[in-house]
Amino acid sequence: MSAADFDYWAFFTEDARRIGSPLYARISEGICADAELKALAARARPGQPHPNMILGAVHFLLLRGAEHPLRRLYPDLGGVANSGEDPFPLFKDFVGKHREAVTKLIETRVTNTNEVGRSAVLQAGFRMLQGPLHLIEIGPSAGLNMIWDRYGANYGKFAIAPDAPLVVDCELRGDKLPPTGPAPKVASRIGLELNPVDLTNEDDRDWLRALMWPDQVSRLHRLERAIELFKEVHPPIRHGDALALLPDALAEAPAGATICVYHTIVLYQFSGEAREALDNLLTVAGLRRPVARLAFEFDAQECALRLIRYHDGVRDETKLAKAHPHGVWLEWLV
């Protein structure tokens, strides 16, 4: 299937059903068959996934106290999951009653979701590198995956740092095991973000919460714990275009450190030209000293973790794993 043929609405609906969100699976299915709501969702800024924007907008208003019968179906707001009631008519009615506010959120916000579950995928990837690391995350949102080494990971068959203050559950699929040794030391870390989330701002925090799925309450609890841990460390996040900021961030790498640029589900917001520019920039940087890149991205068929090494004008790429975009499961490949 080509990118042009990819139907994100169908993917979102099936994915929500697969990972146990019947609420969003049904609402997404209803929107997909409703031309008016699909058109409203399509008013999102370029590169923004339409289902996430309209669902997030409604969830945000409910979190902010909007009264409507739809609340009774949102478990994170005290509602009942799997009540048997069809949520789509209530969702459509809510949008109709709050159309102006929903439209404004869709048109002005971006999906800066900070899914901490992705750190369970990154944990394995970083263990392929030798420390100390100079880490540069492109598109870190609030920065919660910048502190991946503060989290543990429970893969079922074994666990990494099971005594960490936050342990992320991730189902391990397949026969191969990811690296299990100690995490490489981190010398320095920088985030480069066009639309940073200010965790001291209530509005930003609520939007981050709104992008969580309301019938997956454990994800919301995990987010809240990660926010508390982030406040203890608060690594720097620089505001601006990543391609413009990246050269300086690369140049700041301490002597003897391994440079690693990484990103998770970010490149869908990059144009083809911007993706090529990023690759070229890292190729040039690799002429001066080796650069590693961990890319956890969706390629219109699956989400995969790839390790790309740039050195002496050479670009080596290895597909390390397949994984769920939220880090629900991981299949190690090498």
N, C-alpha and C positions, 0 to 999 in steps of 0.2 A: 504494500500500500504506500503510495506516495504521500508527501506532506500535503499536496493539493487535495487529495482525496480524503484526508483525515477529518473525521467528524468529532470535534471535541465534546459536543453535547452527548453523543452516544458513548464516548469513552468515559466521560464523567459519570454518567448514569450507571454504567456497568461496573465501574470501579467502586462507586459508593455502595452498590449492592454486594460486591465481592468482599469488601472489608468491613461489612457490618454496619452500614448507615442506611437503613431502610427509609428514614425520614428524607434525606437528601436524594436518595435514588428515586423516590416517588415524585418529589417536587421537581427535580430535574427532568424527569420523564414528562411531567405535565407541561413544563415550560417549553420543552422541545416540540410539543404539539400545539403550542399557543403562539401564533404569529405576533400578537401584540407584545407579549412579554419577551419574546426572543428579540424583537426590534428594540425594546427598551434596554435589554442587557447589552445589545450591540452598540449602545452609545458610550461604551467604555473607551478609554484612551487606547490608542494603537498598541498592540502587543499584550493587552490585558485579557485574560481568559474570562469569557462572558459569564459562565455559570458561577464562578467564584465571586464575581463582582455583584451580581444581583442577590445571591444568597447572603453574601457578607453584608450588603447594605441593609437587608431586612433584619438580619441577626443583630447588627449594630443598634438599630433603632429599638429593638426589643430589649437589648441589654441596657439601653439608656432609659428604659421605663415605659415605652409605648405600650398602652393597654389594648389588647386584642385577644380574641379566643385562640389565636394561633399559639400563644404562650403555653397553652396546656399541652402542646405536643413537643415542646422543646425541653428535654430533660435537664439541661444546664440552668434552666430558669424555673425549675421545680415542676416541670411538666412530666407526663408519663410517656415513656417510649413504647412503641409497638402496641398502642391502644386499640388498633384496628380501624381507627378513624382515618379517612383519606385527608392528608394534610394539604393537598394542592388547592382545593377550593378556598380554604382559609388563607393560604399564602397569596393567592390571586386577589382575594378581597382586601388583605392587608396592603398590598401594593397599590390597589385602587384608592384606598383611603389615605395613603401616605405617599402618593406618587411624586410630589414635588421633592420631598426629602430623599426618597429612594433614588430619584433621577440625579440629584445633586451629588450624592455619594458615588454613584456609578461613574459619573462624568469626571469627578475630581480625584478620586482615590486610586491607589494601585495595590496590587496583591503582594504586599510585602510580608507574606506569611513567613514566620520563623519556626519551621517545623523541627523541633529538637530531635525527633526520631531519626533524622538524617545523620546525626552524629554517630549512630551505631554503624552506619555505612562508612562514614569517614574514618572511624576508629581503625577499621581494617586497612583502609587505603594508606593512612599515615604510617602504619607499621611496615610498609614497604620501603620507607625512606630512612636514611641515616640522619640522626640529629647531631647537633642542635639545629632547629628549624627556624627560618625566618618566614613567617606565614603572612600571606596577603590574601584576604578573602574578597572576592568581587561580588558585590550585591549581598552583604551580610544582613540587610534589614536592621533589626534591633541588635544584632551581634551575638545571638544566643548560641550559634554554632561556632563562633570564634573561641569559645571556651569548651570545646569538645573534650579536652583532656580533664575537665572537672567531672565528667560523667563516666559512669560505668556502662557496660553493655551486657545484657543477658541474652545469649543466643540459643538458650535451651540446652544444647549439648554441652556447653561450657559458658563461663562468664568471664568478662574482663573487668577488673576493678569492682568486684561485687560489693565492696564496702564504701563506694563513692557516695557522696551526698545525694546524687540522683542517678538511678540505674534505668537505662532504656531497654525495654524488651524488644527483641527482634528475632523472628523465627528464621532459623538457618535451614535452607533448602539445599538439596543436592548432596553429593558424596564428599566434596572437598571442603576443607576447613580453612578459614581465613587465618592470617598470622595471629599468634597468641602471645607473643613476647611483650616485654614492657614497651610502653609508648615512648617514642623519641622525645627528648627534651625540647622545649620550645624556648628559643632565645629571644624572640620578639614577634609581635603580631600586630597587623594593621588591617582595618576594614576600609573598603572603598565603596561608597553607597550614594547613588543619585537621589534616593528618597529615604533618608534615614528615619528610623522610628525613635522618638525620644521617650524613653521609658519613664521619665519624670513627668510626662504630659499625660493627663488622664484621657484626653481625646485619642492620642496615639495608642495608649495601652488598650482602650476599649476596641479600637479598630483591629488591633492584633488579635484580641480575644474573639472578635466577630468573625475572623477568618477561620477559626476553629469550627469543627462540625459539632452542632449542639447535642447530638445524641452519642458523641464520643467524649464523655465527661473526663475520662482518664487522660486524654490528650490535653484538656484544659488545665487539669491539675498539674500535669508535667510542665506545661508552659509557665504556670505560676511559680513553680519551684525553680525553674531555670532563670526566671527573671530575678529572683532573690539571689541566686548564685552569681549572676552577671553583675549585680550591683556591688558585690564584694571585690570584683576584679576590674570591671569597667575598662576593657581594652579600647584603644582609640579607633574611632570611625571617622574617616574624612569624607566630607560632603562634596560631591561633584561627580563629573563623568569619569568612569573608571579608566578609560583609555588615556585621558589627559593626566590622571593622577598616578597611573601605574609606573611610569619611568622613575619618578622620584622615590616611590615605595621600593622599587627594585634596587635603586642605588643605595638605599639605607641599610641593606643587608650587612650584618656584622661579618667581619673576616672569619672564615672557617665555618660559617653557617650554611646549611642547605636551603636554598631559596625554593619555596613552594607556593605557587599561586593556586587557589582552589575556588570552586563555585558549585552551588547546588541549585538546580532548577532555576537558572537565571537567564540562560542564553535565548530562551523563547522571546525575551524582550529586546534582543539585539537584532539589528538588520543583518542581512548577509554580508554587507560590506564591513560592518562593525566586527563580526565574527572573524572575518579574514584579517582585519586590522589587528585584532588581538593576537591571532596566531603569528602574524608577521612580527609584531612587537616582541613576542617572546622568543621567536627565532633569532632576532637580532640580539636580544639580551643574552641568549645562549652562546653567542660568539665570545662574550667577555668571561662568563663563568656559567657552569651548568644551572639550568632552571628546570624544576619539576612542576608539573601541573596536574592536579586531581580534579577531574571534571565529572560531576554526577548530574547528568542531563537526560532529557527525553528526546528521542530521535524519531518520533512519530510512530514508533512500534513498541518501544520499551524504554525503561529508564536503566541506564548503565553507568557504572563507575569505570572511568578510564584513567590510566596513568600515562601522561605524555611527558617525555624528556626531551629537552632542547639542549644541544651541545655541539659546538664547532660547526654550526650550520646544518646539523642533522636533526631530524624530528623522528623520535621513536614512540610509537603508541601501543599500549597494551590494554585490552579490555579485561579488567580485573573481576567484575561482578555484574550481575543483574540484580535489581532491587526494586521494591515498591517505592514510589515517590515520597511517601511519608516514613520510610524506613520500617515498615511493618514486617517485611521479610527481606532476606538477603540470600542470593545464590552465588557462592564464590566459584570462580571459573579457572583460576591458574594454580 
